[in-house]
Amino acid sequence: MFSGKSFGLEVLVRMAKVSLIDYVGMPINESLPRVIDKISEAGLRDRIKVVVSGKLINPAEVAWALCVGADFITSARGFMFSLGCIQALQCHRNTCPTGITTHDKKLQRGLVAEQKSTRVANYIKNICYQVGIIAHSSGVQHPLQLSRRHARIVQENGTSSVLADIYPEKTPLA
């Protein structure tokens, strides 16, 4: 199966994670509209809140998720970047070179809370501000008022289409 090579459990787990990330599931730009549509078709949209997470780290991505129908967005990755994460992929080894995901006192010196707290606060403040600007420029008072008719998606041929044309709003099935 592995060309006669001996792989440790840690390597096999890492390989499994990569194959799951690369080959299982759907990207958020495809799955989120489907989830919202299925909930709407079932007549449950007013009873179910959709919280979205998954690499939504900039204002455009957050606004897109709100346009599709997300009620709330979370972003661990965005906050990790604002702390100074360099994606060294050593989180599970307790050897994070930036000091973010380690208990090693020597490495923790790289994480100066007084400096990083300002960066984290600025990150969330700016995300909220920029999403607000996108909402206002789209003609709505609040980002939660964004809908699929407020976004255009650039197609492969270079032209754009209204998101509502690509993913029409679903109504409850009778």
C-alpha positions in Angstrom: 0.0 0.0 0.0 2.8 2.4 0.8 5.6 0.9 -1.4 7.0 -1.1 1.5 7.9 2.0 3.5 7.3 2.1 7.2 5.2 5.1 8.3 4.7 6.1 11.9 1.2 6.8 13.2 1.8 10.6 13.2 2.7 10.5 9.5 -0.4 8.5 8.6 -2.6 10.8 10.6 -1.1 13.8 8.8 -1.6 12.1 5.4 -5.2 11.3 6.3 -5.9 15.0 7.2 -4.5 16.1 3.9 -6.6 13.7 2.0 -9.7 14.7 3.9 -9.0 18.4 3.2 -8.2 17.8 -0.4 -10.7 15.2 -1.4 -13.7 15.0 1.0 -16.5 17.5 1.3 -17.2 20.6 -0.7 -15.7 24.1 -0.6 -17.6 26.7 1.3 -18.6 28.6 -1.8 -20.5 25.6 -2.9 -21.7 24.1 0.3 -23.0 27.2 2.1 -25.6 28.1 -0.5 -26.7 24.5 -0.6 -27.1 24.4 3.2 -29.1 27.6 3.3 -31.3 26.4 0.4 -32.1 23.1 2.1 -32.9 24.8 5.4 -35.2 27.3 3.5 -36.9 24.5 1.4 -37.7 22.7 4.7 -39.3 25.9 6.1 -36.8 26.1 8.9 -34.9 29.2 8.0 -36.4 31.2 10.9 -35.6 28.4 13.4 -32.0 27.6 12.4 -29.1 30.0 12.7 -26.2 29.2 10.4 -22.7 29.9 11.8 -20.0 29.8 9.1 -16.3 29.2 9.6 -13.6 28.1 7.2 -10.9 30.5 6.0 -13.2 33.6 6.0 -10.5 36.0 7.0 -11.1 39.2 4.9 -14.1 41.5 4.6 -15.0 40.4 1.1 -15.3 36.7 2.2 -17.3 37.7 5.3 -19.6 39.8 3.2 -20.0 37.0 0.7 -21.1 34.6 3.4 -23.6 37.1 4.8 -25.0 37.6 1.2 -25.4 33.9 0.8 -27.4 33.6 4.1 -25.0 33.1 7.0 -26.2 34.5 10.3 -22.8 34.6 12.0 -19.2 34.2 10.9 -16.3 32.9 13.0 -12.6 32.9 12.1 -9.9 31.2 14.1 -7.5 31.6 11.2 -7.9 35.4 11.0 -7.3 35.8 14.7 -4.3 33.5 14.5 -2.8 35.6 11.7 -3.4 38.8 13.7 -1.5 37.2 16.6 1.4 36.5 14.3 0.9 32.9 13.2 3.2 32.0 10.4 1.6 28.6 9.7 4.7 26.6 10.8 2.4 23.6 11.3 3.9 22.8 14.6 0.9 23.5 16.8 0.6 19.9 17.9 4.3 19.6 18.8 4.5 22.3 21.4 7.3 23.9 19.3 5.5 26.9 17.7 8.2 29.3 16.8 5.9 32.4 17.3 5.0 31.3 20.8 1.2 31.1 20.1 0.6 27.4 20.5 3.2 26.3 23.0 3.7 25.9 26.7 7.5 26.2 26.3 8.4 29.4 28.3 11.4 30.1 26.0 9.2 30.1 22.9 6.3 31.9 24.6 8.6 35.0 24.8 7.7 35.6 21.2 4.1 36.2 22.1 4.0 39.7 23.8 0.4 40.1 24.9 0.6 43.9 25.1 1.5 44.1 21.4 -0.6 41.3 20.1 -3.8 42.3 21.9 -3.7 45.6 19.9 -3.2 43.7 16.7 -6.1 41.4 17.5 -8.4 44.3 18.4 -7.5 46.1 15.2 -8.2 43.0 13.1 -11.7 42.6 14.4 -12.4 46.3 14.4 -11.3 46.6 10.8 -13.2 43.5 9.6 -16.4 44.9 11.1 -15.8 48.3 9.7 -15.0 47.1 6.2 -17.9 44.7 6.1 -20.1 47.7 7.2 -18.7 49.7 4.3 -19.5 46.9 1.9 -23.0 46.7 3.3 -23.6 50.5 3.0 -22.2 50.6 -0.5 -24.7 47.8 -1.4 -27.5 50.0 -0.1 -28.3 48.3 3.2 -28.0 49.8 6.7 -26.5 46.6 8.4 -24.4 43.7 7.1 -27.1 41.2 8.2 -29.4 42.8 5.6 -27.1 41.7 2.7 -28.7 39.1 0.4 -27.8 37.2 -2.7 -28.9 40.1 -4.9 -26.2 42.3 -3.4 -23.3 40.3 -4.6 -21.8 39.6 -8.1 -19.6 36.6 -8.7 -16.9 36.8 -11.5 -17.3 33.8 -13.8 -14.5 31.9 -15.6 -15.1 34.0 -18.8 -14.4 37.2 -16.9 -18.0 38.5 -16.7 -19.9 38.7 -13.5 -23.3 37.3 -12.5 -25.6 38.2 -9.6 -25.3 35.6 -6.9 -29.1 35.4 -6.8 -29.1 34.3 -10.4 -26.5 31.6 -9.7 -28.2 30.4 -6.5 -31.9 31.6 -6.6 -33.5 32.0 -3.2 -35.5 28.9 -2.2 -38.9 29.0 -0.7 -40.4 26.3 1.6 -41.7 23.3 -0.3 -45.5 22.7 0.1 
